[in-house]
């Protein structure tokens, strides 16, 4: 969602390619190894949301990582099976 509008970032042909592209986009914004907080939302797709959580835990130091069902307003644009993540780095101060 950008400026209140749902916009596609990319178009890929397979589920596996979509999953890998999602991880690549996340790592471009937040390098692997960073301490993060994050949330994963899904539309009746706990299996893929759990897979994504495992992938994020392998790549990042997850201070907090939540999984929740996506609300109908956003979920309507993707339909059943949609899932995605939002992460942000945590700046620890000594």
Beta strands, then each sheet from edge to edge (+ up, - down):
strand 1: 35-42
strand 2: 61-69
strand 3: 83-89
sheet 1: 2+ 1+ 3-
end
